[in-house]
Structures are given as C-alpha cells and as structure tokens.
Amino acid sequence: FIRELVQDFLELENYHCETASNLEQAVQLIESGEHTFALILLDRNLEDKSPEEVIIELRAVQSETPIVIMTGDLDIPDDFLSKYNISAVINKPFQYDEFINTVKQSL
C-alpha cells in the first residue's frame, strides 16, 4: 500500500517512478540500465536483510544516487545517516507535503 501511495504522490508532482517490491527487483531495475535514477526511496524494513545490508547492495550498483529512508522506526542510530550516506529520513506515517518537500530537497 505504501509503495503505491508513494508512487501516486510522485506522479502527482510529475516525477517518473519505478517501483520494486524487493531488493532483487530493485537491483535488476538499476542494473538493467534502462533508467537513470535520480533518487532511491527505501523502506528501512525489507525482507530478511538488515537495512545496512540492503543499502550496501544498492550502493554497489548505484553508488552516487541519493537514498532516502522511509521508516516507522524512531530509534535510528545517530551515525546511521552519515555512515551509509543517507540523504534524509521520512518518518511514517507521513503527510503529502512533508514527503514531497523531502524528495525535492534530496534531489
């Protein structure tokens, strides 16, 4: 549901959006070379991997693209953003304006 909501929000602002329901799909989208990604929006709780493992895998194929984390977890370690070069965090639940402003600032 949140993936579809995020896509709707982005398309309302005329952003093209590709979605992936898991890490494997995301890596395939990036590696295919069909698209150039200006931003990666990543839910912090995916699959059976830690957020750190997911970010490391994404950085291996898309090293310079800004990553914005979406999470309902308010206990993110202080050094997490700098250690993994995360542009911003969007806390869930989020409002449309807050979401879009964070995306724009991260681009």
Residue pairs with C-beta under 8 A, 6 or more apart in sequence:
2 43
2 70
2 92
3 19
3 21
3 43
4 19
6 17
6 19
6 41
6 70
6 99
7 17
7 19
9 96
9 99
9 100
10 16
10 17
10 103
11 17
13 100
13 103
15 103
16 35
18 29
18 35
18 37
20 26
20 28
20 29
22 46
22 47
23 46
23 47
23 49
23 54
23 57
23 58
26 40
26 58
27 57
27 58
27 61
29 35
30 37
30 58
30 61
30 62
31 61
37 62
37 65
38 65
38 66
38 107
39 65
39 66
39 67
39 68
39 87
39 103
39 106
39 107
40 58
40 62
40 65
40 66
40 67
40 68
41 67
41 68
41 70
41 90
41 103
42 51
42 54
42 55
42 58
42 67
42 68
42 69
42 70
43 69
43 70
43 71
44 51
44 69
44 70
44 71
44 73
44 76
45 51
45 71
45 72
45 73
46 54
47 54
49 57
51 69
52 84
55 67
55 84
55 86
56 84
58 67
59 67
59 84
59 85
66 87
66 106
66 107
67 84
67 85
67 86
67 87
68 86
68 87
68 88
68 89
68 90
68 102
68 103
68 106
69 76
69 86
69 88
69 89
69 90
70 89
70 90
70 92
70 94
71 89
71 90
71 91
71 92
72 91
72 92
72 93
74 91
76 89
80 86
81 89
87 106
88 102
88 105
88 106
90 98
90 99
90 102
